[in-house]
Each structure stands twice: as C-alpha cells, then as structure tokens.
Amino acid sequence: MTYTLYIADRMYSSWSLRGWLMLEKFSLPYDTRLVGLYNGTMAQDLAEVAPARLVPTLVLPDGTVVGETMAMAETLAERHPEAGLWPASEASRATARWLCAEMAAGFGALRSACPMQLGHIWQGFEPSEAVLSDLSRLETLFAHARAVSGHARGPLFGAYSLADVFYTPVAARVIGFDLPVSTETRAYCVELLSDPAVLAWQAEARKVHYDPEPYALDLERKPWAL
C-alpha cells in the first residue's frame, strides 16, 4: 500500500512540496522519485507515468497515475478518511477546498515575481501592485477561514489540514522575500515553515548547490531565520 511520488528540486519546487506534505504530514506510506527539473531530464524522467508531464505526480499502489495537486488531495482524502486531510466540519471543509482551489488556480503575480526558494531571505525586494493585490487577497482568505473555523491562531481550521499544506509554499514566498503582510499572517507563515517536516525538506534542499543559481536577483540576502 505504498504510494510513489515524483518530485522536483526541493529548494525551488513549490508544487512538489505540496504533494510531499500531503503524504508526510498525514503519515501515508510513500517513496519519492526525483525528476530533473534543471538538468533537462524532466520529460524523460516522467515518461513512465505519461500522460503526466508535471510534478508532483502521484502513483497509487495499483499503478493508477494522478496528476495535479487538487486531484491528488481529493484522491488521498477519499482513500484515507481516517487521516483527517480535510477539516471535520462541513463549513470548514467546504471553505478549505475553496482556499486550496484558489491557491492552485490563482496568485499568478505572487508566483511569478516571488519564486519559492528556501536558502535565504531577499532584502530590499519591492513588490509590484499586482503582488500587493495578491497579498491582500491572501489576508482576506485567511481572515475568512479563521472566521469560519473560529480559530484565531495556528492551523487555519484548528487541526492541520490540506489548507495548511497548500499555503506552506506561499509562506516560503512571504518569508523568503520579506513581503509586507499583517503580524497575524507572518506568524502563521513562520509556524508553517517551522514544522519539523518542512525543516527536514529544507535540510535536504540545502544539500544541492546550483551553478548558475535559478531565479537569482540583484539584491542583498540574509540567512534564512524564522
């Protein structure tokens, strides 16, 4: 009953982190296979799971291939109802699905301008109006989630859920680019990134060095510290 998860470089692949957390945080058995995102072997590495062409890709124990993180999330929640991937209450569950779907489909400016990286914190990054708009939307969604769940701190819906999984790479962008967010949102981001599972992922990411460095900026940087 072991899943196989195809992921790319841990330092930069935000979607891979989402897929991995779905399995790791809910204690589901899995193996990982690393896809060469920056060495040009991605298509070759994913050929055995065609028509999947992106990471993460999940292979079920019976060999069924599942692409796209929302499909993976729903599939795992359906197969493991006891694991609590979605919140328990109907209203929180519906809201969590909304937040995950909007994350998967939206926030284009934030994604483009602030690619996830887990190595350092950029200093002096100036967000565009489009990025600021995405950050404002983030605040709105988090406030709504907490109003629905009744939990002002910690995981958005009280117990850790797929909503927290989906927004962990967003937290890495907020911290990694020192973006202007509310005190409450920054605290939530720090909490997500302080999770032992995320720290273990980051430690593995730092074992790989890149030359040239993807997404390098002409900015000062300081050590990653939460």
N, C-alpha and C positions, 0 to 999 in steps of 0.2 A: 504493500500500500504506500509506496514511496513516489512522490512527485519529482519530476525533473524540471528545473527552472533554468532557462537560458538568460543570462545577464551580460551586460557590457561593463566597461571600466567603472569601478566603484567610485572613483574620485569625481566623475562627471555625469554618470548616467542616472538621472533623477528617476526615470521610469523604472529602471532596474531596482533601485532602492525600494520603490513602492511594492513591486512584485515580491521581493525578498521579505519585506516586513510582513506581508500577508501570511507567509508561511512561518517565519521565525517567531513572530510575536504571539501566534496562536498555537505554537507547538505542534505544527503539522510536519510530518516526515518528508524530507526533500534532499535532493542532490542538486548541485549547481554546475552549469557548464558555461564557461566564459567565451563570449563572442568578441572577435577582434574589431572593435569599433573604429580604432585609429590606425590599425595596420593594414587595412584594406581587405580583410578576410571575412567581413560580416556576411556577405551573401553566401559564400562558401560554407561558413560555419552554421548557417541556418538552413542550408539546402535540405538537410534530413528532416526538417519539420515544415517544409513547404505545404501550403502557400504562406505560412507565417514569414514575415520579412523584417520584423522589428523586434526589439527587446522591450520588456521581458516577453518571453513566450513560455507557456506552461504546458507540460505534457503530463496527462493524467496516468495513473497506474495501468489503465487498459490501453494506453497508447494514443488516446484522443488528444489532439493538439488544440490549445486555446490561446489565441492572441488577444491583445487589448486588455488593459488592466481592469476596466469595468466588468468585462466578461469573466475575467479570472476571479474577481471579487465575488460576483454573484455565484459562480460555479463552486467556489470553495465554501461560501456560506451555505449553499444548498446541500453540499456533501457533508458538512460538519456543523449542523445546527447547534450541537452542544458546545462548540468552541466560542460562541458569542462574538462573531465577527461584526455583526450589526448590533446596534443598541436594542435593548429588550422591549421598550415601549413602542407602540405603533407610531406615535407622533415623532419620536426621536429617530426611529428607524427610517421613516419617510424623509425626514429632514437631512439625515446623514447621507442618504442616497442622492439627494439633491446636491449637497455640497461636493460629494465625490464626482458626480457627473459634471458639475460646473467647472471643477478643477481640471477634469480630463479634457474638456472642450474649450475652456476659456483661458484668460490671463495671458494672452499672447504677447503683450508688451513686456510683462514681467519675465516671461520665459526667454524672450529674445534678447533683452538688454542685460539680464542677470542670470546667465547660465550657472547651474549648480556647480560648485566646487567646494571641497572640504579641506583645503590645505591652508588657507589663510583668510584674513579679513581685509578686503579692499578699503583703502582710506581715500576720502575725497570724491567718491562716486556721486554724480549729480543726476538723480532720476528725472526722466522726462515727464511731461504732463500725462502721457499715456501710462507710464509706470505708476505715477502717483494715483491715477484713477484706479488702476488695478489694486493698489494698496488700500485705497478707500473701500473698494468692493470687498476686499478681504476682511476689513474691520466690520463691515455690515453683516457679512455672512457669519462671522464668529459671534457677534453680538446676538444675532437671531438664533443661532444654535444654542447658545447659553440660555437665552430666554425660553426656548422650547424645553430644554433639558432641566433647567433650574440649577445648573452647576456653574458657579461663577469662576471657578479655578480648576486646574487640572485638565484631564481629557475633556473634549467638548461635550460629551454626553455622559459624563460621570465615570463609566468604565471605558477603558481603552477600546477603540473600535476602528473600523476601516476608515472612518473620517479622519482620525489621527494619522493613520498610515498615509493617506493621500496628501495630507498637508505637511508631512515631515520634510520633503524636499523643498517646499515653499519656505519652511522655517530656515532651511540652509541658505536659501537665497536672501532672506531678510537679514540673517546674521552675517553671512559671507560678504554682503555688500553694504552692511551697516545702514540699512534702509530706515527711513523715518516712519515708525509705527507707534501705536499707543503703548504705554507701560504694560498694560494687560496683555497685549498681543506679543510684545517682546518676551514677557515672562513665559507665555505659552510656548513660544518658539524655543526658548532656552530649555524648557522642560522636555520638549520633544527630542531635541538634539542631545540631551544629557542621558537619554535612555541607554542602558547598557548594550542593547542590541545595536543601536545606532553608533555608539562608540566603538564597538567591535568592527562594524562595517568600515568606519572611518580609519581604524588602525590598519585594516587590510588595504584600504585605498592608498595609504601613505607608503606602502611598500613598493609602489610602482613610480618610476620617475619618467618624465616625458621631455623629449627634446626634438622639436620645439614644444613649448607648453601650449596646450589648447586654450583658447579664449584669453590669452594674456592681454592685460591692459597697461597703459602707461600711467599707472597710479602707484602710490605708496601702498605697502601692505604691512600688516602686523600679524603676529602669531594668532592662530585660532584659539580663542579663550572665551568661555561662556560665563 
